Amino acid sequence: MAGNGQQSSEQSTRNGIQALEMAFSGILKARQDVDATRANLSAGYQGSDGGQFGALLKDWDDQCDVILKNLDGMVQALNTSLAQHGKAQGASNDAINQAYNASQSAFNQLTG
């Protein structure tokens, strides 16, 4: 039963990484779309409204940077968690195998 919980946790972590990477890609796509729109509209927006529009897009772009950085940080943390999970799994398997071998040896000595 414990193995199923660990597998579920590992799969949940992988699903989380995939979801974060999809969000990251979606934000990059939206950013490209906004940049294209900005380029198309910049020629027509020369007055104060154009300045405000440019400032709005600059703020939005800055916020995208923060979000992308945070998403990347979460992906890195989850990847680290997966690596640590793998190390813990390996150590647990080794301990179980050593205990099994020791008990098998003791049983063999008793049954001679």
C-alpha positions in Angstrom: 0.0 0.0 0.0 2.9 2.4 0.8 4.3 1.8 -2.6 1.1 2.9 -4.3 1.1 6.1 -2.3 4.7 6.8 -3.4 3.8 6.0 -7.0 0.8 8.3 -6.8 2.9 11.1 -5.3 5.5 10.7 -8.0 2.9 10.7 -10.7 1.2 13.7 -9.2 4.6 15.5 -9.2 5.1 14.6 -12.8 1.6 15.9 -13.6 2.4 19.1 -11.8 5.6 19.6 -13.8 3.7 19.0 -17.0 1.0 21.5 -16.1 3.5 24.1 -15.1 5.4 23.7 -18.3 2.2 24.0 -20.3 1.3 27.2 -18.4 4.8 28.5 -19.1 4.4 27.8 -22.9 1.0 29.4 -22.9 2.3 32.6 -21.3 5.2 32.7 -23.9 2.6 32.4 -26.7 0.4 35.1 -25.2 3.5 37.3 -24.8 4.4 36.8 -28.5 0.8 37.7 -29.5 0.9 40.9 -27.4 4.3 41.8 -28.9 2.9 41.4 -32.4 -0.1 43.5 -31.5 2.1 46.1 -29.9 4.2 46.3 -33.1 1.1 46.6 -35.3 -0.5 49.3 -33.2 2.6 51.3 -32.3 2.5 53.3 -35.6 -1.0 54.4 -35.0 -0.7 55.2 -31.3 1.5 58.3 -31.3 -0.4 60.5 -28.7 -0.8 60.3 -25.0 -3.1 57.3 -25.4 -0.2 55.5 -27.2 2.1 56.3 -24.3 -0.4 54.9 -21.8 -0.9 51.8 -24.0 2.8 51.3 -24.2 3.2 51.7 -20.4 0.3 49.2 -19.9 2.1 46.7 -22.1 5.4 47.3 -20.4 3.8 46.6 -17.0 2.1 43.5 -18.4 5.5 42.3 -19.8 7.2 42.9 -16.4 4.5 40.8 -14.7 5.0 38.1 -17.3 8.7 38.0 -16.3 7.8 37.5 -12.7 5.3 34.8 -13.4 7.6 33.0 -15.8 10.4 33.1 -13.2 8.1 31.7 -10.5 6.8 29.0 -12.8 10.4 28.0 -13.7 11.3 28.0 -10.0 8.4 25.7 -9.2 9.4 23.3 -12.0 12.9 23.2 -10.7 11.7 22.5 -7.2 9.4 19.7 -8.4 12.3 18.2 -10.4 14.4 18.3 -7.3 11.6 16.6 -5.4 11.5 13.9 -8.0 15.2 13.3 -7.7 15.1 13.1 -3.9 12.1 10.8 -4.2 14.2 8.5 -6.4 17.1 8.5 -4.0 14.7 7.7 -1.1 13.2 4.9 -3.1 16.6 3.5 -3.9 17.7 3.7 -0.3 14.5 2.0 0.9 14.8 -0.8 -1.6 18.4 -1.4 -0.6 17.5 -1.5 3.1 14.7 -4.0 2.3 17.0 -6.2 0.2 19.6 -6.2 3.0 17.1 -7.1 5.6 15.7 -9.8 3.4 19.2 -11.3 2.7 20.0 -11.2 6.4 16.8 -13.0 7.3 17.2 -15.5 4.5 20.8 -16.2 5.8 19.5 -16.6 9.4 16.8 -19.0 8.2 19.2 -21.0 6.1 21.5 -21.4 9.2 18.5 -22.5 11.3 17.3 -25.0 8.8 20.9 -26.1 8.1 
